[in-house]
Amino acid sequence: MKGLFVTGTDTGCGKTRVSAALIEALRQQGRRVAPFKPIAAGAEWDDGQWRNDDALTLIEAAGGDWCYPEVNPYCFEAPVSPHLASVDEGVAVELSKILRAGEQLAAQADGVIAEGAGGWLVPLAADLDIADMALALNLPVVLVVGLRLGCLNHARLSELAIEQRGARLVGWIASQVDPDMQRVEENLQTLRERLSSPCLGILPWQAEPRLDVERLLALSKM
């Protein structure tokens, strides 16, 4: 499977914004990109099924012509950790179902942009977490660093955890989620100095993203 797996330093760090920006940037280079949100918690009932806003955002960024159940095979109503939401709804999260959906999407596109849920070690079931899912999909990993107070520690811990699990972390993208964050540029410089993986882009607050598109194309092999 070609593409990228987008994980983050935490919930609300900007993964969906980054994933949508990646999809749009790759589409502008003439690639057909499949959006993939394997698991989501927090949804509204629409047209006979639960639909998650993040998954819908990715579908829109990818042109809109995608089958929702393939893009988001597990969608839970309550905005809680997926392993709790799945128990509440009596649904067993199975890795095989996620992999089948990913393969179906990959067959329709030049590559897949897959977005995780929460951070790297969010549990999905008793014996499954986001890291397991990312490794099974076998996609290069991009870490989204939410620029806010505490991001330096969160980013360094996340990078360490990704590397320890044996995933291929190809870089990080900064997403400013706090418009009032102080000393943004100095924090970015510290991230560049302290993280071992390269910066692949920056999404400033309410401004156009700055992405290294050529490098992303090469890393995703699209």
Protein Blocks (a to p, Z undefined) as FASTA:
>chain_A
ZZdddddfbehilpmmmmmmmmmmmmmnopacddddfbachiadeehiacdfklmmmmmm
nnopacfklmmmpacfblcdfklmmmmnopacdfklmmmmmmmmmmmpcbdcdddehifk
lcfbfkbcfklmmmmnopacdddddddehklmmmmmmmmmmmmnopacfbdcdddfbfkb
ghklmmmmmmmmmpmbdcfbdcdehiacdddfklmmmmnoZZ
